[in-house]
Amino acid sequence: MLATTQSAALLGIEAYPVQVEVNTGEVGELKFILVGLPDAAVKESQDRVFSAISNSGYRQPETRTTVNLAPGDLRKEGPAYDLPIALGVLAAMKQCEAAPLQDYLIAGELSLSGETRPVKGCLAMAQLARRLNKKGILLPEVSAREAALVSDLNVIPIQSLDHAVRFLNREIKIDPLPADLSPFKPENTDPNQADFTDIKGQHHLRRAIEIAVSGGHNLIMIGSPGSGKSMIAKRIPGIMPPPELDEFLEILSIQSAAGITLDPSSTRNQRPFRAPHHTISDVGLLGGGTFPGPGEISLAHQGVLFLDELPEFRRNTLEVLRQPLEDGQVTISRSAAKVTLPAAFMLVCAMNPCPCGYAGDPVHPCRCSLTQIQRYRSRISGPLLDRIDIHIEAPALRIEELRTTQPGESSAPIRARCAAARAIQFRRFHNHPTKRCNSRMQQADIRKYCALDAALSQQLQNAMQEFALSARAYDRILKVARTIADLDHSESIKSPHLLEAIQYRSLDRQLF
């Protein structure tokens, strides 16, 4: 007998329909055949499915059984097919109603006892079920709470294989979970979020970070050890405006595909902050693998990617950032598939000025030779540095300054100013949903919104010649100046805005 269920495969962060066909009663040797490009975890489903069926009180197949995961040219991975395969087997053996199976998209891992376990990518699967006009989706209980973020869809929480069979046989009623956007509520933020009030002094650096957050600009901090670069970077998410609903769902889709949201307590209404170690590989940073999945730059989408000790990263690893920094997405091609993942993040970097860290420090003498300093700084290529909008020094504070300086301004008023500047940009780019901030402006936008009068144009030209800045740096200066003008609620870029933007590029050639 033939039975069919509907499931989904995850490719990148998108879900694609997979039809699970089960045929029992075949003539031949008693065996279980699984086809359709399954990986090792899918192939092992036979043992889990048969044990779950037996321990749930149902009969196992006593004839040759073939399971086909269609389409056959799409690789299948993970244990999410356990539940649809088990239900297909029971439907083919007349132990479960076959007709209701067509109404639902089904996914879930099974334990040997028949209990369900959560699987990753359920938010994308729920969105797929809605696009396919399914009546609902059957998921393990933890995964169902995640899928309940999708409205206009019946999300049925399933506790076990027996629970699912009795529901499909109409022996019990399971109420669908109500659409739940409680994780999106403003109060659902990290109560332990670090605050800028802990930062003493560093007024110039705080100003640069406020500008960077307001316009979504990339930023690099150069300073001696102990100057507070990492401490400040960890507080940047606290002054970023909270994500809009569509941004929030996009962030959760990526985290769901990576399995992060399997712990519901980790779901917060805040922008992500990712800080990979400098030993990370290209694949870990960019994404990929045999089945391409999100890397650190995609997990930082709509948030912050913090690279501490920037010159310690492998150069080829840093160079893969150049295309995502320009496009806001990354395309990964592998033999199994080609996927495009979102990667619109704010890059924040920190580095020492030299190998020992004390070049230019007024207290500690530098022990590095000019050759060592040049070799250290040359680990960062000019093209990558050109894509970082703001370069800022982070001088270390003296002990006397730490003891006497008053606590700094807290995150709340800084966040309010950043949100006001972002609101101006949102209205400016309301017809372009991919452009939410000034850092994403293209050439046409720069000509339209960053126009300079003759005097300012000459001012900028003189700075370009004096500092030997590149053409890309020219555009970056205009974007930063536009953000400073937005913070000042100015319709046009004025001389103070332009001069402040230029000083954030002055480190470009002096250090590198």
C-alpha positions as CSV (number, residue, x, y, z in Angstrom):
1,M,0.0,0.0,0.0
2,L,1.2,3.5,-0.8
3,A,0.9,6.5,1.6
4,T,2.2,10.1,1.2
5,T,3.1,12.8,3.7
6,Q,4.5,16.3,3.2
7,S,7.6,17.5,4.9
8,A,10.3,20.1,4.1
9,A,14.1,20.4,3.5
10,L,16.2,23.3,4.7
11,L,18.5,24.9,2.2
12,G,20.3,27.8,3.6
13,I,17.6,29.5,5.6
14,E,14.8,28.7,3.2
15,A,12.5,25.6,3.4
16,Y,11.5,23.6,0.3
17,P,8.7,21.0,0.0
18,V,9.6,17.3,0.3
19,Q,7.1,14.6,-0.4
20,V,7.6,11.5,1.7
21,E,6.3,8.4,-0.2
22,V,6.0,5.1,1.7
23,N,5.1,1.9,-0.1
24,T,4.6,-1.4,1.9
25,G,3.5,-4.9,1.0
26,E,6.2,-5.2,-1.7
27,V,7.3,-8.7,-2.9
28,G,10.8,-9.5,-2.0
29,E,13.2,-9.7,0.9
30,L,12.1,-8.1,4.2
31,K,14.0,-4.9,4.2
32,F,13.7,-1.1,4.5
33,I,14.9,1.0,1.5
34,L,15.3,4.7,1.8
35,V,16.0,6.7,-1.4
36,G,16.0,10.4,-2.4
37,L,19.6,11.7,-1.6
38,P,19.4,11.2,2.2
39,D,22.4,12.0,4.4
40,A,23.7,9.7,7.3
41,A,21.2,11.1,9.8
42,V,18.3,10.5,7.5
43,K,19.5,6.9,6.7
44,E,19.6,6.2,10.4
45,S,15.9,7.1,10.7
46,Q,15.0,3.4,10.0
47,D,16.2,2.3,13.4
48,R,14.6,5.3,15.2
49,V,11.3,4.9,13.3
50,F,10.9,1.2,13.8
51,S,11.8,1.4,17.6
52,A,9.4,4.4,18.0
53,I,6.6,2.5,16.2
54,S,7.1,-0.6,18.3
55,N,7.3,1.3,21.6
56,S,4.2,3.3,20.8
57,G,2.2,0.1,20.5
58,Y,1.9,-0.2,16.7
59,R,2.9,-3.0,14.3
60,Q,6.1,-2.8,12.4
61,P,6.2,-3.5,8.6
62,E,6.4,-7.2,7.9
63,T,7.2,-6.8,4.2
64,R,9.6,-5.0,2.0
65,T,9.1,-1.2,2.5
66,T,10.4,1.6,0.3
67,V,10.5,5.2,1.3
68,N,11.2,7.9,-1.3
69,L,12.0,11.5,-0.4
70,A,11.1,13.5,-3.5
71,P,12.4,15.5,-5.3
72,G,15.3,13.1,-5.7
73,D,17.9,15.7,-6.7
74,L,17.6,17.8,-3.5
75,R,19.8,16.6,-0.6
76,K,18.0,15.7,2.6
77,E,19.8,16.1,6.0
78,G,18.9,15.9,9.6
79,P,16.5,13.8,11.7
80,A,13.4,16.0,10.8
81,Y,12.0,13.3,8.6
82,D,11.5,10.7,11.4
83,L,7.9,11.8,12.2
84,P,6.6,12.0,8.6
85,I,8.3,8.7,7.7
86,A,6.7,7.0,10.7
87,L,3.3,8.4,10.0
88,G,3.6,7.4,6.4
89,V,4.5,3.8,7.4
90,L,1.5,3.6,9.7
91,A,-0.8,5.1,7.1
92,A,0.4,2.6,4.5
93,M,-0.3,-0.2,7.0
94,K,-3.8,1.2,7.7
95,Q,-2.9,2.0,11.3
96,C,-3.3,5.8,10.7
97,E,-5.8,7.8,8.6
98,A,-4.1,8.6,5.3
99,A,-6.4,11.5,4.1
100,P,-5.5,14.0,6.9
101,L,-1.8,13.6,6.1
102,Q,-2.3,15.7,3.0
103,D,-3.6,18.7,5.0
104,Y,-0.5,19.2,7.1
105,L,3.3,19.7,6.7
106,I,5.0,17.5,9.2
107,A,8.5,17.5,10.7
108,G,10.1,16.2,13.9
109,E,12.7,13.9,15.3
110,L,11.7,10.7,17.2
111,S,13.3,9.2,20.2
112,L,13.3,5.4,20.5
113,S,10.3,5.6,22.9
114,G,8.3,7.6,20.3
115,E,8.6,11.0,22.0
116,T,9.2,13.9,19.7
117,R,12.3,16.1,19.8
118,P,12.7,19.6,18.3
119,V,14.3,20.2,15.0
120,K,15.9,23.3,13.4
121,G,14.4,25.5,10.7
122,C,10.8,25.3,11.9
123,L,10.1,29.0,11.3
124,A,11.0,28.6,7.6
125,M,8.9,25.4,7.5
126,A,5.9,27.2,8.9
127,Q,6.3,30.0,6.3
128,L,6.4,27.3,3.6
129,A,3.3,25.6,5.0
130,R,1.5,28.9,4.7
131,R,2.7,29.5,1.2
132,L,1.5,26.0,0.2
133,N,-2.0,26.7,1.7
134,K,-1.7,23.8,4.1
135,K,-4.3,23.5,6.8
136,G,-1.5,23.5,9.4
137,I,1.8,22.1,10.4
138,L,2.6,19.3,12.9
139,L,5.8,19.9,14.9
140,P,7.4,18.9,18.3
141,E,6.2,21.1,21.1
142,V,9.3,23.3,21.4
143,S,9.5,23.8,17.7
144,A,5.8,24.5,17.5
145,R,6.2,27.5,19.9
146,E,8.8,28.9,17.4
147,A,6.5,28.3,14.4
148,A,3.6,30.1,16.2
149,L,5.3,33.4,15.3
150,V,3.8,32.8,11.8
151,S,0.3,34.1,11.6
152,D,-2.7,32.6,9.7
153,L,-1.5,29.0,10.2
154,N,-2.6,26.2,12.5
155,V,0.5,25.1,14.4
156,I,-0.2,21.7,16.1
157,P,2.2,20.8,19.0
158,I,2.9,17.0,18.9
159,Q,4.3,15.3,22.0
160,S,4.8,11.8,20.6
161,L,4.2,9.5,17.6
162,D,1.1,8.1,19.3
163,H,-0.1,11.6,20.0
164,A,0.1,12.4,16.3
165,V,-1.6,9.2,15.2
166,R,-4.5,9.7,17.6
167,F,-4.9,13.3,16.4
168,L,-4.9,12.3,12.7
169,N,-7.4,9.5,13.5
170,R,-9.6,12.1,15.2
171,E,-9.5,10.2,18.5
172,I,-8.3,13.3,20.3
173,K,-8.4,17.1,19.6
174,I,-5.3,19.2,19.8
175,D,-5.9,22.9,19.9
176,P,-3.5,24.8,17.6
177,L,-1.2,27.2,19.3
178,P,-2.4,30.8,19.0
179,A,-0.2,33.2,17.0
180,D,2.3,34.3,19.5
181,L,4.4,37.5,19.0
182,S,5.3,37.8,22.7
183,P,9.1,37.3,21.9
184,F,8.8,40.5,19.9
185,K,7.5,42.6,22.8
186,P,9.7,45.5,23.9
187,E,10.1,44.1,27.4
188,N,11.5,40.8,26.1
189,T,15.1,42.1,26.1
190,D,18.1,40.9,27.9
191,P,17.8,42.2,31.5
192,N,21.6,41.9,31.9
193,Q,22.4,44.0,28.8
194,A,25.6,46.0,29.5
195,D,25.1,49.8,29.6
196,F,27.2,52.6,28.3
197,T,27.1,54.3,31.7
198,D,30.0,51.9,32.7
199,I,32.2,53.6,30.1
200,K,34.2,56.5,31.6
201,G,35.6,59.3,29.5
202,Q,36.3,58.3,25.8
203,H,33.9,61.1,24.6
204,H,35.4,61.1,21.1
205,L,35.0,57.4,20.8
206,R,31.5,57.4,22.1
207,R,30.6,60.0,19.6
208,A,32.0,57.9,16.7
209,I,30.0,54.9,17.9
210,E,26.8,56.9,18.1
211,I,27.3,58.0,14.5
212,A,28.2,54.5,13.4
213,V,25.0,53.0,14.9
214,S,22.8,55.8,13.6
215,G,23.8,55.2,10.0
216,G,24.8,51.5,10.2
217,H,28.4,52.3,9.4
218,N,31.3,49.9,9.8
219,L,33.8,51.0,12.4
220,I,37.4,50.2,13.6
221,M,38.9,51.1,16.9
222,I,42.7,51.4,17.3
223,G,44.1,51.6,20.8
224,S,46.4,50.1,23.4
225,P,45.5,47.1,25.5
226,G,43.1,48.1,28.3
227,S,41.6,51.1,26.5
228,G,38.2,49.5,26.7
229,K,37.7,48.6,23.0
230,S,36.0,45.2,23.7
231,M,34.0,46.7,26.6
232,I,32.6,49.4,24.4
233,A,31.9,47.0,21.5
234,K,29.8,44.7,23.7
235,R,27.6,47.7,24.6
236,I,26.8,48.6,21.0
237,P,23.7,46.4,20.7
238,G,22.2,48.2,23.7
239,I,22.1,51.5,21.8
240,M,20.8,50.1,18.5
241,P,17.1,50.7,17.8
242,P,15.1,47.4,18.4
243,P,14.3,45.5,15.2
244,E,11.1,45.9,13.3
245,L,8.8,42.9,13.0
246,D,10.0,41.9,9.6
247,E,13.7,42.3,10.7
248,F,12.9,40.3,13.9
249,L,11.4,37.4,11.9
250,E,14.4,37.5,9.5
251,I,16.8,37.3,12.4
252,L,14.9,34.4,13.9
253,S,14.8,32.6,10.6
254,I,18.6,32.6,10.4
255,Q,18.9,31.6,14.1
256,S,16.3,28.8,13.6
257,A,18.2,27.4,10.6
258,A,21.4,27.3,12.7
259,G,19.5,25.6,15.6
260,I,20.0,28.5,18.0
261,T,16.3,29.0,18.8
262,L,15.9,25.4,20.0
263,D,16.4,27.0,23.4
264,P,13.3,29.3,23.7
265,S,15.0,31.3,26.5
266,S,17.6,32.5,24.0
267,T,15.0,34.3,21.9
268,R,15.2,38.0,22.6
269,N,13.8,41.1,21.0
270,Q,17.2,42.6,20.3
271,R,19.7,42.7,17.5
272,P,22.4,39.9,17.4
273,F,25.9,40.4,18.5
274,R,28.5,37.9,17.2
275,A,32.1,37.9,18.3
276,P,34.0,35.0,16.6
277,H,37.5,34.1,17.7
278,H,40.4,35.0,15.4
279,T,41.1,31.3,14.7
280,I,37.8,31.0,12.8
281,S,37.9,29.5,9.3
282,D,36.5,30.9,6.1
283,V,33.5,28.5,6.2
284,G,32.8,29.4,9.9
285,L,32.8,33.1,9.1
286,L,31.2,33.1,5.7
287,G,28.9,30.0,6.0
288,G,28.9,26.9,3.9
289,G,29.6,23.3,4.5
290,T,28.5,20.3,2.5
291,F,24.9,21.5,3.0
292,P,25.4,25.3,2.9
293,G,24.3,26.9,6.1
294,P,24.6,30.3,7.8
295,G,28.0,31.4,9.1
296,E,28.9,34.2,11.6
297,I,28.2,37.0,9.1
298,S,24.7,35.8,8.5
299,L,24.1,35.2,12.2
300,A,25.0,38.8,12.7
301,H,22.4,39.9,10.1
302,Q,20.7,43.2,11.2
303,G,23.1,43.3,14.2
304,V,26.8,43.5,15.0
305,L,29.8,41.4,13.9
306,F,32.7,42.2,16.3
307,L,36.2,41.2,15.2
308,D,38.6,41.7,18.1
309,E,42.3,41.7,17.4
310,L,41.6,42.2,13.8
311,P,45.2,41.6,12.4
312,E,45.3,38.2,14.2
313,F,42.6,36.9,11.8
314,R,44.0,35.0,8.7
315,R,44.2,37.4,5.8
316,N,42.2,35.2,3.4
317,T,39.5,34.9,6.1
318,L,39.2,38.7,6.3
319,E,39.2,39.1,2.5
320,V,36.0,37.0,2.2
321,L,34.2,39.9,4.0
322,R,34.6,42.3,1.1
323,Q,31.7,41.2,-1.0
324,P,29.2,40.8,1.8
325,L,30.1,44.3,3.2
326,E,29.2,45.7,-0.2
327,D,26.1,43.7,-1.1
328,G,24.6,42.8,2.3
329,Q,24.4,39.2,1.3
330,V,26.6,36.3,0.5
331,T,26.3,33.6,-2.2
332,I,27.8,30.2,-1.4
333,S,28.3,27.6,-4.1
334,R,28.9,24.0,-3.3
335,S,28.5,20.8,-5.2
336,A,25.3,20.0,-3.3
337,A,23.7,23.4,-3.7
338,K,24.0,27.1,-4.3
339,V,22.4,29.4,-1.7
340,T,22.2,33.1,-1.0
341,L,22.2,34.1,2.6
342,P,21.5,37.6,4.1
343,A,24.5,39.3,5.7
344,A,23.6,43.0,6.3
345,F,25.6,43.5,9.4
346,M,27.4,46.3,11.1
347,L,31.2,45.5,11.2
348,V,33.0,46.6,14.4
349,C,36.7,45.9,14.6
350,A,39.3,46.4,17.3
351,M,43.1,46.3,17.0
352,N,46.3,47.3,18.7
353,P,48.5,49.9,16.9
354,C,51.5,47.5,16.9
355,P,52.4,43.9,18.0
356,C,53.2,45.0,21.6
357,G,50.2,47.3,21.6
358,Y,51.9,50.5,22.9
359,A,52.9,52.5,19.8
360,G,52.1,56.1,20.5
361,D,51.2,55.4,24.2
362,P,52.4,58.2,26.4
363,V,53.1,55.9,29.4
364,H,54.3,52.6,28.1
365,P,57.2,52.5,25.7
366,C,56.8,50.6,22.4
367,R,59.3,47.7,21.9
368,C,58.5,47.1,18.2
369,S,60.7,48.0,15.3
370,L,59.3,49.9,12.3
371,T,59.5,46.7,10.2
372,Q,57.5,44.8,12.8
373,I,54.9,47.5,13.0
374,Q,54.6,47.7,9.2
375,R,54.3,43.9,8.9
376,Y,51.6,43.9,11.6
377,R,49.5,46.6,10.0
378,S,49.9,45.2,6.5
379,R,47.8,42.2,7.6
380,I,44.7,44.3,6.8
381,S,44.4,45.0,3.2
382,G,43.6,48.5,1.8
383,P,40.4,47.3,0.0
384,L,39.0,45.9,3.2
385,L,40.0,49.1,5.1
386,D,38.3,51.2,2.5
387,R,35.0,49.4,3.3
388,I,35.2,50.5,7.0
389,D,33.6,53.9,7.2
390,I,34.9,55.1,10.5
391,H,38.4,54.8,11.9
392,I,38.8,56.0,15.5
393,E,41.5,56.0,18.1
394,A,40.8,54.6,21.5
395,P,43.3,56.1,23.9
396,A,43.8,54.3,27.2
397,L,42.7,56.3,30.3
398,R,45.1,57.0,33.2
399,I,44.4,55.5,36.6
400,E,43.7,59.1,37.9
401,E,41.2,59.6,35.1
402,L,39.4,56.3,35.9
403,R,39.2,57.3,39.6
404,T,37.9,60.8,39.1
405,T,35.9,60.7,35.9
406,Q,32.1,60.6,36.4
407,P,30.1,57.7,34.9
408,G,29.3,58.2,31.3
409,E,25.9,58.8,29.7
410,S,23.7,55.7,29.8
411,S,22.5,53.8,26.8
412,A,18.9,54.9,26.8
413,P,19.4,58.5,25.6
414,I,22.0,57.5,23.1
415,R,19.6,54.8,21.8
416,A,16.9,57.5,21.5
417,R,19.1,59.8,19.4
418,C,20.1,56.8,17.2
419,A,16.5,55.8,16.7
420,A,15.5,59.4,15.7
421,A,18.3,59.5,13.1
422,R,17.3,56.0,11.8
423,A,13.6,57.2,11.6
424,I,14.8,60.0,9.3
425,Q,16.6,57.5,7.1
426,F,13.6,55.1,7.2
427,R,11.4,57.9,5.8
428,R,14.0,58.7,3.2
429,F,14.2,55.2,1.9
430,H,10.6,54.1,2.5
431,N,10.3,52.9,-1.1
432,H,13.5,50.8,-0.8
433,P,13.0,48.1,2.0
434,T,16.6,46.9,1.6
435,K,18.0,50.4,2.4
436,R,17.2,51.1,6.0
437,C,20.2,53.3,6.8
438,N,22.7,55.6,5.1
439,S,25.4,53.0,4.9
440,R,23.4,51.1,2.3
441,M,23.1,54.1,-0.1
442,Q,24.1,53.4,-3.7
443,Q,25.6,56.0,-6.1
444,A,22.3,57.4,-7.2
445,D,21.3,57.9,-3.5
446,I,24.6,59.6,-2.8
447,R,24.1,62.0,-5.6
448,K,20.6,62.8,-4.5
449,Y,20.9,62.9,-0.7
450,C,24.6,63.9,-0.2
451,A,24.9,66.9,-2.6
452,L,27.5,69.4,-1.7
453,D,27.8,73.1,-2.7
454,A,30.9,74.4,-4.4
455,A,32.7,75.4,-1.2
456,L,32.1,72.0,0.5
457,S,33.1,70.1,-2.7
458,Q,36.4,72.0,-2.7
459,Q,36.9,71.2,1.0
460,L,36.4,67.5,0.3
461,Q,38.7,67.5,-2.7
462,N,41.5,69.1,-0.7
463,A,41.1,66.4,2.0
464,M,41.2,63.6,-0.6
465,Q,44.4,64.9,-2.0
466,E,46.1,65.6,1.3
467,F,45.3,62.1,2.8
468,A,45.6,60.3,-0.6
469,L,42.2,58.7,0.0
470,S,40.6,56.3,-2.5
471,A,37.4,56.9,-4.6
472,R,35.6,54.5,-2.3
473,A,36.7,56.6,0.7
474,Y,35.1,59.6,-1.0
475,D,31.7,57.9,-0.9
476,R,32.2,56.7,2.7
477,I,32.9,60.3,3.8
478,L,29.7,61.5,2.2
479,K,27.6,58.7,3.8
480,V,29.0,59.5,7.3
481,A,28.5,63.2,6.7
482,R,24.8,62.5,5.8
483,T,24.4,60.5,9.1
484,I,26.0,63.3,11.1
485,A,23.6,65.8,9.5
486,D,20.7,63.4,10.4
487,L,21.8,63.4,14.0
488,D,21.8,67.2,13.8
489,H,18.3,67.1,12.2
490,S,19.7,69.1,9.2
491,E,18.2,68.9,5.8
492,S,21.6,69.3,4.0
493,I,25.2,68.5,4.8
494,K,27.0,71.5,6.3
495,S,30.7,72.2,6.8
496,P,30.9,70.9,10.4
497,H,29.2,67.6,9.3
498,L,31.7,67.2,6.5
499,L,34.8,68.1,8.5
500,E,33.8,65.6,11.3
501,A,33.3,62.9,8.7
502,I,36.7,63.6,7.1
503,Q,38.5,63.2,10.4
504,Y,37.1,59.7,10.7
505,R,39.0,58.8,7.6
506,S,42.3,60.6,8.5
507,L,43.6,57.4,10.1
508,D,43.2,55.7,6.8
509,R,46.7,56.4,5.4
510,Q,48.4,57.6,8.5
511,L,48.3,54.2,10.1
512,F,47.9,51.9,7.0
